[in-house]
Amino acid sequence: MTAPVYRALGPLARRRGGLRAGTGVPVVDARADFDRARRAEVVGRALLRLAPRSGGSGALPTLDGVGALSWTGRDLRVIPLQAIVGTVEATADFGAGFRPTTNRVAERWQRVALAHRRGHALPPITVIERADGYYVVDGRHRVSVARALGQTDIEAWVGHSLRPAVSTDAPGDRPGAQRTTTLST
């Protein structure tokens, strides 16, 4: 389709059911989706440099600063993508809004986008719910693709709570010794 035809047909010609209209070749469309998401990240970072007072940073919030995490139970539900605010572990592969910051993730990102375009079911992501929103434990690529393709919600295993882990000090433990607690599902 040429540009004037696109304009004449309006937004319905550009979007179908949450996906951008494409060439009809899913592999080519998945690559174009990734390129579009990367451009959005580059533009977003440039805008942050031009207007640093905007209040946002270019990085995803993480829970790395939380010492010991534990969560209990989880249930499967559909959550809004806009409520996902960060990740449990820091990543340099995704910036604000889960846009890819590097071409290193291109191959996997495009495989997920291709599965979306072909209508294949993807497993639910795993998140932890906090007062400020959801943090991704597993599924950053799926969140990134879903946002880039205009989805509004996503299926997720949601952790019921996030609280400091209960210390299990043995009577013989020396004070100040390092303890590690793992995140269990």
ChimeraX attribute file (.defattr): number of C-alpha atoms within 10 A of each C-alpha:
attribute: neighborCount
match mode: 1-to-1
recipient: residues
	/A:1	8
	/A:2	6
	/A:3	8
	/A:4	9
	/A:5	10
	/A:6	13
	/A:7	11
	/A:8	9
	/A:9	11
	/A:10	11
	/A:11	12
	/A:12	11
	/A:13	15
	/A:14	14
	/A:15	14
	/A:16	12
	/A:17	10
	/A:18	14
	/A:19	17
	/A:20	19
	/A:21	14
	/A:22	18
	/A:23	11
	/A:24	9
	/A:25	11
	/A:26	17
	/A:27	17
	/A:28	13
	/A:29	19
	/A:30	25
	/A:31	18
	/A:32	17
	/A:33	22
	/A:34	24
	/A:35	16
	/A:36	16
	/A:37	21
	/A:38	21
	/A:39	15
	/A:40	17
	/A:41	22
	/A:42	17
	/A:43	12
	/A:44	18
	/A:45	18
	/A:46	13
	/A:47	13
	/A:48	16
	/A:49	13
	/A:50	10
	/A:51	11
	/A:52	11
	/A:53	9
	/A:54	10
	/A:55	7
	/A:56	11
	/A:57	15
	/A:58	18
	/A:59	19
	/A:60	21
	/A:61	17
	/A:62	16
	/A:63	14
	/A:64	12
	/A:65	8
	/A:66	10
	/A:67	10
	/A:68	17
	/A:69	19
	/A:70	17
	/A:71	18
	/A:72	12
	/A:73	11
	/A:74	17
	/A:75	11
	/A:76	13
	/A:77	11
	/A:78	13
	/A:79	17
	/A:80	13
	/A:81	19
	/A:82	13
	/A:83	14
	/A:84	21
	/A:85	18
	/A:86	26
	/A:87	23
	/A:88	20
	/A:89	15
	/A:90	14
	/A:91	14
	/A:92	10
	/A:93	17
	/A:94	23
	/A:95	23
	/A:96	18
	/A:97	21
	/A:98	25
	/A:99	28
	/A:100	29
	/A:101	23
	/A:102	14
	/A:103	12
	/A:104	10
	/A:105	14
	/A:106	19
	/A:107	13
	/A:108	12
	/A:109	21
	/A:110	23
	/A:111	16
	/A:112	21
	/A:113	28
	/A:114	21
	/A:115	15
	/A:116	19
	/A:117	19
	/A:118	12
	/A:119	9
	/A:120	10
	/A:121	8
	/A:122	11
	/A:123	11
	/A:124	17
	/A:125	19
	/A:126	22
	/A:127	24
	/A:128	24
	/A:129	19
	/A:130	14
	/A:131	7
	/A:132	10
	/A:133	13
	/A:134	23
	/A:135	25
	/A:136	23
	/A:137	19
	/A:138	18
	/A:139	15
	/A:140	22
	/A:141	23
	/A:142	21
	/A:143	22
	/A:144	22
	/A:145	25
	/A:146	21
	/A:147	20
	/A:148	23
	/A:149	22
	/A:150	15
	/A:151	16
	/A:152	13
	/A:153	16
	/A:154	17
	/A:155	16
	/A:156	22
	/A:157	22
	/A:158	25
	/A:159	22
	/A:160	14
	/A:161	15
	/A:162	15
	/A:163	12
	/A:164	12
	/A:165	14
	/A:166	10
	/A:167	10
	/A:168	8
	/A:169	10
	/A:170	7
	/A:171	6
	/A:172	6
	/A:173	9
	/A:174	9
	/A:175	7
	/A:176	6
	/A:177	7
	/A:178	6
	/A:179	9
	/A:180	10
	/A:181	13
	/A:182	9
	/A:183	11
	/A:184	9
	/A:185	12
